[in-house]
Amino acid sequence: MRSGTKSIVILGGGTAGWIAANLIATHWGGRGMDITLVESPDIGIIGVGEGSTPPLKGFMEVIGAKESDWMSRCDATYKVGITFRDWSTKPGFDEYFHPFLSQPDEFSVPAFFHNSYLRRNGVDLDGHPSQFFLAWELARKRLAPVAPPNFPFEMNYGYHFNSGLLGQFLQDWAAAKGVKYRQATVTEAVLDSQGFIDYLKTDAEENIKADFYVDSTGFRSQLLQQALAVPFDSCADVLFNDSAVVFPTDPDENPQPQTISTALKYGWAWKIPLTSRFGNGYVYSSKYVDDDAAEKELREHLGLLDSDIAARKLKFRVGRVREHWFKNCLAVGLSQGFIEPLEATALDMVQETVVRFIEAANKGDLTDRFRDEFNTRISKRFDAVRDYIVCHYRINTRSDTDYWRDNGSNEKISRSLREILTAWLAGKNITDELERQSLDAYFPSLSWNCLLAGKGIYPTKDQVRPGNELANKYDLKKNARYLQGCALNFRSHREQLDALRART
Ligand SMILES: Cc1cc2nc3c(=O)[nH]c(=O)nc-3n(C[C@H](O)[C@H](O)[C@H](O)COP(=O)(O)OP(=O)(O)OC[C@H]3O[C@@H](n4cnc5c(N)ncnc54)[C@H](O)[C@@H]3O)c2cc1C
């Protein structure tokens, strides 16, 4: 970024482009910054990406959008976590829940850490994670995570939504903040003598010129990777999936506020509840199964072999660019990279990228003074997410296909992940290990504990000894009663969604 930056062009109107437009307009719109989003009328958006993590709630708050402004418009539902099914063959661990942690969990989570730690160290205690979280109670009872005013704890949650409708909502919201919109397909980015983007040639007569450019052109990465030739580092050697087949099914009247991820033969299938439908998709590796066989397997999994509803197929690549902000261009969304969708982290990465960019630019008075620090920070976050996701595959215990066997024996995992796994298997406190590696900022220790405990990476029943009084210090029945009592405060997911619709 050069001093005197007064105009920004955001190229691409997928969710990433519109999140960027709203954040930039919220922070700089009133400061004389001219912001235009340019989108091709001929190149569609990717049209998947329907689950979020809790930071999306914060994003909506920052841009001033209330749930009643956007949720009904986007067929949105609440999300309190993800159930992982059939990833592990260990008895009792065929399924577990990865929660979004809320304040009431502060009273129940110590029991999980205690039991899980001692179980790893050979004591016969129940360390299965799901039972320790309010989110699990809400998910299985189909309750919305919105607390009544007299509930004295803060709740944390994410959402599911129709990505196309979310884009349209964000477009209208950005327009109200003064973001201009143009339709054109950019055919070339012309560089100046110093290698900065000078202007964009389009398929119409007019060129487009700005001081700074945001590349949100999806996997094309028209500006950062194509025009500016910033290298892309693939992580396909540790994340094998490169394809997806997507298929809608009828909605539930009162959906569970959670995503379900079920391991299939060559990958995993998501099930995401929206008010208008379930979004289903099978993410798989084309090296192990062809597209038609994958589609058949998904249809079988959904019990819809005879359905004539068409499935959509897509390809993707995993990895990240080496620099997210280069010269006068910032890449946001799929144009900067993608780790696969297992934990629905992509939009969070978009948000983080834009927020940190604004922070760095503000600190450096709209120059590129803090650019390197910014790039290192975002890349580190990508890599931390990658390792957490890789871990799901590396510790799977399925042996039914080459796909799962190859994943389970993959020695190309990063040193960082190897050290976390070594610490876990040695019965150490992995919170210390995550802190040592400064990795606790993204997936916190609790998430790592849920992942490793949830897949049953514990000594087997015949390797453990009975616990004494000290080991058995937490009464799990009491814990369950506490969480059940908390859950009594929440109304059904359906009622909450209807109440929102009535306020829209
Ligand atoms: C299978 C799958 C599942 C996913 N699930 C999740 C999930 O659950 N949660 C999550 O957070 N994320 C998920 N993602 C990621 C998510 O879909 C994306 O991060 C999100 O949709 C943002 O995409 P985007 O805006 O970067 O790109 P796109 O949606 O592809 O938008 C690209 C835009 O650029 C424009 N464009 C491209 N080239 C040009 C040009 N030359 N001139 C003008 N305009 C141009 C297009 O018109 C379009 O508007 C998933 C991704 C995949 C592949």
The ligand as an ORCA input file, in Angstrom:
! r2SCAN-3c Opt
* xyz 0 1
  C     -16.567    -28.011     -1.219
  C     -16.410    -26.731     -0.453
  C     -17.090    -26.564      0.746
  C     -16.922    -25.397      1.501
  N     -17.538    -25.268      2.716
  C     -17.276    -24.182      3.476
  C     -17.887    -24.009      4.752
  O     -18.676    -24.832      5.211
  N     -17.583    -22.895      5.454
  C     -16.742    -21.943      4.983
  O     -16.462    -20.958      5.691
  N     -16.201    -22.047      3.758
  C     -16.439    -23.134      3.002
  N     -15.894    -23.229      1.763
  C     -15.140    -22.093      1.242
  C     -16.138    -21.042      0.756
  O     -16.964    -21.601     -0.239
  C     -15.415    -19.826      0.207
  O     -14.435    -19.410      1.112
  C     -16.398    -18.684      0.035
  O     -17.492    -19.082     -0.737
  C     -15.718    -17.490     -0.604
  O     -15.444    -17.744     -1.953
  P     -14.788    -16.558     -2.766
  O     -15.620    -15.350     -2.585
  O     -13.353    -16.481     -2.420
  O     -14.854    -17.063     -4.296
  P     -16.100    -17.236     -5.298
  O     -17.360    -17.559     -4.615
  O     -15.623    -18.207     -6.339
  O     -16.281    -15.797     -5.983
  C     -15.416    -15.360     -6.984
  C     -15.936    -14.042     -7.548
  O     -14.948    -13.492     -8.391
  C     -15.531    -13.035     -9.613
  N     -14.513    -13.111    -10.652
  C     -13.648    -14.132    -10.909
  N     -12.839    -13.796    -11.937
  C     -13.197    -12.543    -12.326
  C     -12.753    -11.659    -13.346
  N     -11.778    -11.998    -14.173
  N     -13.368    -10.461    -13.482
  C     -14.363    -10.103    -12.645
  N     -14.821    -10.887    -11.656
  C     -14.248    -12.100    -11.510
  C     -16.713    -13.983     -9.819
  O     -17.688    -13.398    -10.668
  C     -17.213    -14.140     -8.386
  O     -18.062    -13.068     -8.067
  C     -16.080    -24.374      1.000
  C     -15.434    -24.528     -0.238
  C     -15.579    -25.701     -0.954
  C     -14.847    -25.858     -2.261
*
